[in-house]
Amino acid sequence: MGKKAIAKQKKRERAATEAAIHSGTAAGEGPLELAEAAQSVVADEATPPIDSTKIASQLNSAAIHLVRRLHREDAARGVSGARLSALSVLVFGGPRTIGKLAEAEGVTPPSMTRLVAAMEAEGLVQRAPSPTDARSVIIRATPQGESLMLRGREQRVVALSGWLSSLDPDELATVEQASELLERILGEHTQGRRQPT
């Protein structure tokens, strides 16, 4: 619950308590009866239990819409989401084999092989022999690929910042707190798999 919602809830509870006390005083009730009446009214006005499944559903929907909007931002600038995602792993997570890159992206090695070949043709990644296994090849981002990744991320941040500019300070604080909580949750459940783009 955001700060505004909490403040409104407390204001309603105070008003309910004062109303209960005022009506009890008018009826000649004693302090004990007044306290019980006030507690009863406040309990009736209390916040309903939080439904984590409902929140998860809303968050899922918001995340899908957010990702779609950001993909449109990327596409408008000629940057494929698949390329940015793979580059993100290589730039922030470091060089790795095609198999490890495919695992991080949740795709099959053949799919990643095709993507890497296309990215290599565009000068975004390069192959190098593995220093520990002569049979393996390591994929790393080129300076051009790293620059593309960083520009793409910067453009998405600018777009998001524009969308957030319509919120008031309390709402922004709520979004900030939610972002921190989401980062913590994702960090707990995806340790070592992906770095944020």
C-alpha positions, 0 to 999 in steps of 0.5 A, a space after each residue: 500500500 502506498 503512502 497516500 493510501 496509508 494516510 487516507 486509511 489512517 484518516 478514515 480510522 481517526 474519523 470513525 473513532 471520533 464519530 463513535 466517541 461522539 455518538 457514544 457521548 451523546 448517548 451517555 455511554 461510559 469510557 469502556 463502552 466508548 472504547 469498544 464502539 470505537 474499536 468495532 468501527 475501526 475494525 469495520 473500516 480496516 484494510 481488507 487482507 492482501 491477496 498475493 495472487 491478485 497482486 501477482 496477476 496485476 504485476 504479471 500484466 503490468 510486466 508484459 505491457 511494460 516489456 511490449 512498450 520497451 520492445 517497441 521503443 527498441 524496434 523504433 530505433 532498429 534494435 532487436 530485443 533478442 540482440 539486446 538481451 543476448 548482449 546484456 548477458 555478455 556485457 554485464 555477465 561476461 563472455 561465455 560459451 554458446 551453451 551457457 549463453 543459450 541457458 542464460 537466455 532460456 533458448 536452445 543452443 541451435 537458436 542461440 547459434 543462429 543468433 550469434 552468427 547474425 550478431 557476429 555478421 553485424 560486428 556485435 560479437 566475436 568468437 575466441 578460443 576458450 582458454 581452458 578447453 580447446 574444443 570450446 569457443 567463447 562468445 564476447 561482445 565487441 566494442 560496437 556490441 557493447 556500445 549498442 547495448 549501452 545505448 539501447 539501455 539508455 534509450 529505454 531509461 529515457 523512455 521510462 523516465 518520461 512515463 514516470 514524469 506524470 506521477 506525483 512525488 508520493 507515487 514516485 516514492 511508491 514506484 521506487 520502493 516497489 522497484 527495490 523490492 522487485 530487484 530483491 525478489 528477482 535477485 533471490 530467485 535468479 542468482 547468477 542467471 542474468 544481469 539486468 539490462 
